[in-house]
Amino acid sequence: MRLSDTHALPAPLADAWWALNDLDVLREALPGCEQLLEIARDEFVGEMAVPLGLTTSRFTVHVMRRDVVAPHRCTLHFQTRTIAAGGIGQAALALQADGADATRLQVDIAVEIEGLMAQLGAPLIEVAARQMLAQFLARLGAAASARMP
């Protein structure tokens, strides 16, 4: 599955970059995120609860931030395993100043889902992923703009 979106963040580049790297902001911005902890420099583990149709799937995700060129871009590599599914993927994030008080965020996500969930729930997963991305971008923008004086 591939997802791409460009989103205008109502905040300067420095504030947008800060929001993308602050664990408290990310914990609040990620839909279904119950816990997000830094386990090493640029490595995180999170607990997620994601609604898929009539059920909610819980999983642990391991994230590694790589290819960091602050404050312009980074790539997040992630992996998850549950009883019914597993997945690996990456999210390329690119930030570009759009005037003094706005930033354009380009998100390109590629995910491979394995196991029973991939066979039975692929359409549900794609719908949920698109909804989660839209919610995340809106919440991230609100957090970044709240930091402005």
Contact map, one row per residue, 1 for C-alpha under 8 A:
11100000000000000000000000000000000000000000000000000000000000000000000000000000000000000000000000000000000001110000000000000100000000000000000000000
11110000000000000000000000000000000000000000000000000000000000000000000000000000000000000000000000000000000111100000000000000000000000000000000000000
11111000000000000000000000000000000000000000000000000000000000000000000000000000000000000000000000000000001111000000000000000000010000000000000000000
01111100000000000000000000000000000000000000000000000000000000000000000000000000000000000000000000000000011110000000000000000000000000000000000000000
00111110000000000000000000000000000000000000000000000000000000000000000000000000000000000000000000000000011100000000000000000000000000000000000000000
00011111000000000000000000000000000000000000000000000000000000000000000000000000000000000000000000000001111000000000000000000000000000000000000000000
00001111100000000000000000000000000000000000000000000000000000000000000000000000000000000000000000000001110000000000000000000000000000001000000000000
00000111110000000000000000000000000000000000000000000000000000000000000000000000000000000000000000000111100000000000000000000000000000000000100000000
00000011111000010000000000000000000000000000000000000000000000000000000000000000000000000000000000000111100000000000000000000000000000000001110110000
00000001111100000000000000000000000000000000000000000000000000000000000000000000000000000000000000001110000000000000000000000000000000000000110110000
00000000111110110000000000000000000000000000000000000000000000000000000000000000000000000000000000001110000000000000000000000000000000000000100110010
00000000011111110000000000000000000000000000000000000000000000000000000000000000000000000000000010111110000000000000000000000000000000000000000000000
00000000001111111000000000000000000000000000000000000000000000000000001000000000000000000000001110001110000000000000000000000000000000000000000000000
00000000000111111100000000000000000000000000000000000000000000000000001000000000000000000000000000000000000000000000000000000000000000000000000000000
00000000001111111110000000000000000000000000000000000000000000000000000000000000000000000000000000000000000000000000000000000000000000000000000110110
00000000101111111111000000000000000000000000000000000000000000000000000000000000000000000000001000000010000000000000000000000000000000000000100100000
00000000000011111111100000000000000000000000000000000000000000000000011100000000000000000000001000000000000000000000000000000000000000000000000000000
00000000000001111111110000000000000000000000000000000000000000000000000000000000000000000000000000000000000000000000000000000000000000000000000100000
00000000000000111111110011000000000000000000000000000000000000000000000000000000000000000000000000000000000000000000000000000000000000000001001100000
00000000000000011111110011000000000000000000000000000000000000000000000000000000000000000000000000000000000000000000000000000000000000000001000000000
00000000000000001111111001000000000000000000000000000000000000000000000000000000000000000000000000000000000000000000000000000000000000000000000000000
00000000000000000111111111000000000000000000000000000000000000000000000000000000000000000000000000000000000000000000000000000000000000000000000000000
00000000000000000000111111100000000111000000000000000000000000000000000000000000000000000000000000000000000000000000000000000000000000000000000000000
00000000000000000000011111110000000000000000000000000000000000000000000000000000000000000000000000000000000000000000000000000000000000000000000000000
00000000000000000011011111111000000000000000000000000000000000000000000000000000000000000000000000000000000000000000000000000000000000000001001000000
00000000000000000011111111111100000000000000000000000000000000000000000000000000000000000000000000000000000000000000000000000000000000000001000000000
00000000000000000000001111111100111100000000000000000000000000000000000000000000000000000000000000000000000000000000000000000000000000000000000000000
00000000000000000000000111111110100000000000000000000000000000000000000000000000000000000000000000000000000000000000000000000000000000000010000000000
00000000000000000000000011111110000000000000000000000000000000000000000000000000000000000000000000000000000000000000000000000000000000111011000000000
00000000000000000000000001111111100000000000000000000000000000000000000000000000000000000000000000000000000000000000000000000000000100110000000000000
00000000000000000000000000011111100000000000000001000000000000000000000000000000000000000000000000000000000000000000000000000000000100110000000000000
00000000000000000000000000000111110000000000000111000000000000000000000000000000000000000000000000000000000000000000000000000000000000000000000000000
00000000000000000000000000110111111100000000011110000000000000000000000000000000000000000000000000000000000000000000000000000000000000000000000000000
00000000000000000000000000100001111100000000011110000000000000000000000000000000000000000000000000000000000000000000000000000000000000000000000000000
00000000000000000000000000100000111110000000011100000000000000000000000000000000000000000000000000000000000000000000000000000000000000000000000000000
00000000000000000000001000100000111111000001111000000000000000000000000000000000000000000000000000000000000000000000000000000000000000000000000000000
00000000000000000000001000000000001111100001110000000000000000000000000000000000000000000000000000000000000000000000000000000000000000000000000000000
00000000000000000000001000000000000111111111100000000000000000000000000000000000000000000000000000000000000000000000000000000000000000000000000000000
00000000000000000000000000000000000011111011100000000000000000000000000000000000000000000000000000000000000000000000000000000000000000000000000000000
00000000000000000000000000000000000001111111000000000000000000000000000000000000000000000000000000000000000000000000000000000000000000000000000000000
00000000000000000000000000000000000001111110000000000000000000000000000000000000000000000000000000000000000000000000000000000000000000000000000000000
00000000000000000000000000000000000001011111000000000000000000011100000000000000000000000000000000000000000000000000000000000000000000000000000000000
00000000000000000000000000000000000001111111100000000000000001111000000000000000000000000000000000000000000000000000000000000000000000000000000000000
00000000000000000000000000000000000111110111110000000000000001110000000000000000000000000000000000000000000000000000000000000000000000000000000000000
00000000000000000000000000000000000111100011111000000000000111100000000000000000000000000000000000000000000000000000000000000000000000000000000000000
00000000000000000000000000000000111110000001111100000000000111000000000000000000000000000000000000000000000000000000000000000000000000000000000000000
00000000000000000000000000000000111100000000111110000000011110000000000000000000000000000000000000000000000000000000000000000000000000000000000000000
00000000000000000000000000000001111000000000011111000000011110000000000000000000000000000000000000000000000000000000000000000000000000000000000000000
00000000000000000000000000000001110000000000001111100001111000000000000000000000000000000000000000000000000000000000000000000000000000000000000000000
00000000000000000000000000000011000000000000000111110001110000000000000000000000000000000000000000000000000000000000000000000001000000000000000000000
00000000000000000000000000000000000000000000000011111111100000000000000000000000000000000000000000000000000000000000000000000001000000000000000000000
00000000000000000000000000000000000000000000000001111111100000000000000000000000000000000000000000000000000000000000000000011001000000000000000000000
00000000000000000000000000000000000000000000000000111111000000000000000000000000000000000000000000000000000000000000000000010000000000000000000000000
00000000000000000000000000000000000000000000000000111111000000000000000000000000000000000000000000000000000000000000000000000000000000000000000000000
00000000000000000000000000000000000000000000000000111111100000000000000000000000000000000000000000000000000000000000000000000000000000000000000000000
00000000000000000000000000000000000000000000000011111111110000000000000000000000000000000000000000000000000000000000000000000000000000000000000000000
00000000000000000000000000000000000000000000000011110011111000000000000000000000000000000000000000000000000000000000000000000000000000000000000000000
00000000000000000000000000000000000000000000001111000001111100000000000000000000010000000000000000000000000000000000000000000000000000000000000000000
00000000000000000000000000000000000000000000001110000000111110000000000000000001110000000000000000000000000000000000000000000000000000000000000000000
00000000000000000000000000000000000000000000111100000000011111000000000000000001110000000000000000000000000000000000000000000000000000000000000000000
00000000000000000000000000000000000000000000111100000000001111100000000000000111100000000000000000000000000000000000000000000000000000000000000000000
00000000000000000000000000000000000000000011110000000000000111110000000000000111000000000000000000000000000000000000000000000000000000000000000000000
00000000000000000000000000000000000000000011100000000000000011111000000000011110000000000000000000000000000000000000000000000000000000000000000000000
00000000000000000000000000000000000000000111000000000000000001111100000000011100000000000000000000000000000000000000000000000000000000000000000000000
00000000000000000000000000000000000000000110000000000000000000111111000001111000000000000000000000000000000000000000000000000000000000000000000000000
00000000000000000000000000000000000000000100000000000000000000011111000001111000000000000000000000000000000000000000000000000000000000000000000000000
00000000000000000000000000000000000000000000000000000000000000001111100011100000000000000000000000000000000000000000000000000000000000000000000000000
00000000000000000000000000000000000000000000000000000000000000001111110011100000000000000000000000000000000000000000000000000000000000000000000000000
00000000000000000000000000000000000000000000000000000000000000000011111111000000000000000000000000000000000000000000000000000000000000000000000000000
00000000000000001000000000000000000000000000000000000000000000000001111111000000000000000000000000000000000000000000000000000000000000000000000000000
00000000000011001000000000000000000000000000000000000000000000000000111110000000000000000000001000000000000000000000000000000000000000000000000000000
00000000000000001000000000000000000000000000000000000000000000000000111111000000000000000000011100000000000000000000000000000000000000000000000000000
00000000000000000000000000000000000000000000000000000000000000000011111111100000000000000001111000000000000000000000000000000000000000000000000000000
00000000000000000000000000000000000000000000000000000000000000001111110111110000000000000001110000000000000000000000000000000000000000000000000000000
00000000000000000000000000000000000000000000000000000000000000001111000011111000000000000111100000000000000000000000000000000000000000000000000000000
00000000000000000000000000000000000000000000000000000000000000111100000001111100000000000111100000000000000000000000000000000000000000000000000000000
00000000000000000000000000000000000000000000000000000000000000111100000000111110000000011110000000000000000000000000000000000000000000000000000000000
00000000000000000000000000000000000000000000000000000000000011110000000000011111000000011100000000000000000000000000000000000000000000000000000000000
00000000000000000000000000000000000000000000000000000000000011100000000000001111100001111000000000000000000000000000000000000000000000000000000000000
00000000000000000000000000000000000000000000000000000000001111000000000000000111110001110000000000000000000000000000000000000000000000000000000000000
00000000000000000000000000000000000000000000000000000000001110000000000000000011111011100000000000000000000000000000000000000000000000000000000000000
00000000000000000000000000000000000000000000000000000000011100000000000000000001111111000000000000000000000000000000000000000000000000000000000000000
00000000000000000000000000000000000000000000000000000000000000000000000000000000111110000000000000000000000000000000000000000000000000000000000000000
00000000000000000000000000000000000000000000000000000000000000000000000000000000011111000000000000000000000000000011100000000000000000000000000000000
00000000000000000000000000000000000000000000000000000000000000000000000000000000111111100000000000000000000000001111110000000000000000000000000000000
00000000000000000000000000000000000000000000000000000000000000000000000000000011110111110000000000000000000000001110000000000000000000000000000000000
00000000000000000000000000000000000000000000000000000000000000000000000000000011100011111000000000000000000000111100000000000000000000000000000000000
00000000000000000000000000000000000000000000000000000000000000000000000000001111000001111100000000000000000000111000000000000000000000000000000000000
00000000000000000000000000000000000000000000000000000000000000000000000000001110000000111110000000000000000011110000000000000000000000000000000000000
00000000000000000000000000000000000000000000000000000000000000000000000000111100000000011111000000000000000011100000000000000000000000000000000000000
00000000000000000000000000000000000000000000000000000000000000000000000000111000000000001111100000000000001111000000000000000000000000000000000000000
00000000000000000000000000000000000000000000000000000000000000000000000011110000000000000111110000000000011110000000000000000000000000000000000000000
00000000000000000000000000000000000000000000000000000000000000000000000011110000000000000011111000000000111100000000000000000000000000000000000000000
00000000000000000000000000000000000000000000000000000000000000000000000111000000000000000001111100000000111000000000000000000000000000000000000000000
00000000000010011000000000000000000000000000000000000000000000000000001110000000000000000000111110000011110000000000000000000000000000000000000000000
00000000000010000000000000000000000000000000000000000000000000000000000100000000000000000000011111000011100000000000000000000000000000000000000000000
00000000000110000000000000000000000000000000000000000000000000000000000000000000000000000000001111110111000000000000000000000000000000000000000000000
00000000000000000000000000000000000000000000000000000000000000000000000000000000000000000000000111111111000000000000000000000000000000000000000000000
00000000000100000000000000000000000000000000000000000000000000000000000000000000000000000000000011111110000000000000000000000000000000000000000000000
00000000000100000000000000000000000000000000000000000000000000000000000000000000000000000000000011111100000000000000000000000000000000000000000000000
00000000011110000000000000000000000000000000000000000000000000000000000000000000000000000000000001111110000000000000000000000000000000000000000000000
00000001111110000000000000000000000000000000000000000000000000000000000000000000000000000000000011111111000000000000000000000000000000000000000000000
00000001111110010000000000000000000000000000000000000000000000000000000000000000000000000000001111101111100000000000000000000000000000000000000000000
00000111100000000000000000000000000000000000000000000000000000000000000000000000000000000000001111000111110000000000000000000000000000000000000000000
00000111100000000000000000000000000000000000000000000000000000000000000000000000000000000000111100000011111000000000000000000000000000000000000000000
00011110000000000000000000000000000000000000000000000000000000000000000000000000000000000001111000000001111100000000000000000000000000000000000000000
00111100000000000000000000000000000000000000000000000000000000000000000000000000000000000011110000000000111110000000000000000000000000000000000000000
01111000000000000000000000000000000000000000000000000000000000000000000000000000000000000011100000000000011111000000000000000000000000000000000000000
01110000000000000000000000000000000000000000000000000000000000000000000000000000000000001111000000000000001111100000000000000000000000000000000000000
11100000000000000000000000000000000000000000000000000000000000000000000000000000000000001110000000000000000111110000000000000000000000000000000000000
11000000000000000000000000000000000000000000000000000000000000000000000000000000000000111100000000000000000011111000000000000000000000000000000000000
10000000000000000000000000000000000000000000000000000000000000000000000000000000000000111000000000000000000001111100000000000000000000000000000000000
00000000000000000000000000000000000000000000000000000000000000000000000000000000000011110000000000000000000000111110110000000000000000000000000000000
00000000000000000000000000000000000000000000000000000000000000000000000000000000000011100000000000000000000000011111111000000000000000000000000000000
00000000000000000000000000000000000000000000000000000000000000000000000000000000000111000000000000000000000000001111111000000000000000000000000000000
00000000000000000000000000000000000000000000000000000000000000000000000000000000000110000000000000000000000000000111111110000000000000000000000000000
00000000000000000000000000000000000000000000000000000000000000000000000000000000000110000000000000000000000000001111111111000000000000000000000000000
00000000000000000000000000000000000000000000000000000000000000000000000000000000000010000000000000000000000000001111111111000000000000000000000000000
00000000000000000000000000000000000000000000000000000000000000000000000000000000000000000000000000000000000000000111111111000000000000000000000000000
00000000000000000000000000000000000000000000000000000000000000000000000000000000000000000000000000000000000000000001111111000000000000000000000000000
00000000000000000000000000000000000000000000000000000000000000000000000000000000000000000000000000000000000000000001111111111000000000000000000000000
00000000000000000000000000000000000000000000000000000000000000000000000000000000000000000000000000000000000000000000111111111100000000000000000000000
00000000000000000000000000000000000000000000000000000000000000000000000000000000000000000000000000000000000000000000000011111110000000000000000000000
00000000000000000000000000000000000000000000000000011000000000000000000000000000000000000000000000000000000000000000000011111111000000000000000000000
00000000000000000000000000000000000000000000000000010000000000000000000000000000000000000000000000000000000000000000000011111111100000000000000000000
10000000000000000000000000000000000000000000000000000000000000000000000000000000000000000000000000000000000000000000000001111111110000000000000000000
00000000000000000000000000000000000000000000000000000000000000000000000000000000000000000000000000000000000000000000000000111111111000000000000000000
00000000000000000000000000000000000000000000000001110000000000000000000000000000000000000000000000000000000000000000000000011111111100000000000000000
00000000000000000000000000000000000000000000000000000000000000000000000000000000000000000000000000000000000000000000000000001111111110000000000000000
00100000000000000000000000000000000000000000000000000000000000000000000000000000000000000000000000000000000000000000000000000111111111000000000000000
00000000000000000000000000000000000000000000000000000000000000000000000000000000000000000000000000000000000000000000000000000011111111100000000000000
00000000000000000000000000000110000000000000000000000000000000000000000000000000000000000000000000000000000000000000000000000001111111110000000000000
00000000000000000000000000000000000000000000000000000000000000000000000000000000000000000000000000000000000000000000000000000000111111111000000000000
00000000000000000000000000000000000000000000000000000000000000000000000000000000000000000000000000000000000000000000000000000000011111111100000000000
00000000000000000000000000001110000000000000000000000000000000000000000000000000000000000000000000000000000000000000000000000000001111111110000000000
00000000000000000000000000001110000000000000000000000000000000000000000000000000000000000000000000000000000000000000000000000000000111111111000000000
00000010000000000000000000001000000000000000000000000000000000000000000000000000000000000000000000000000000000000000000000000000000011111111100000000
00000000000000000000000000000000000000000000000000000000000000000000000000000000000000000000000000000000000000000000000000000000000001111111110000000
00000000000000000000000000011000000000000000000000000000000000000000000000000000000000000000000000000000000000000000000000000000000000111111111000000
00000000100000000011000011001000000000000000000000000000000000000000000000000000000000000000000000000000000000000000000000000000000000011111111100000
00000001111000010000000000000000000000000000000000000000000000000000000000000000000000000000000000000000000000000000000000000000000000001111111110000
00000000110000000000000000000000000000000000000000000000000000000000000000000000000000000000000000000000000000000000000000000000000000000111111111000
00000000000000000010000010000000000000000000000000000000000000000000000000000000000000000000000000000000000000000000000000000000000000000011111111100
00000000111000110110000000000000000000000000000000000000000000000000000000000000000000000000000000000000000000000000000000000000000000000001111111110
00000000111000100000000000000000000000000000000000000000000000000000000000000000000000000000000000000000000000000000000000000000000000000000111111110
00000000000000000000000000000000000000000000000000000000000000000000000000000000000000000000000000000000000000000000000000000000000000000000011111111
00000000000000100000000000000000000000000000000000000000000000000000000000000000000000000000000000000000000000000000000000000000000000000000001111111
00000000001000100000000000000000000000000000000000000000000000000000000000000000000000000000000000000000000000000000000000000000000000000000000111111
00000000000000000000000000000000000000000000000000000000000000000000000000000000000000000000000000000000000000000000000000000000000000000000000001111
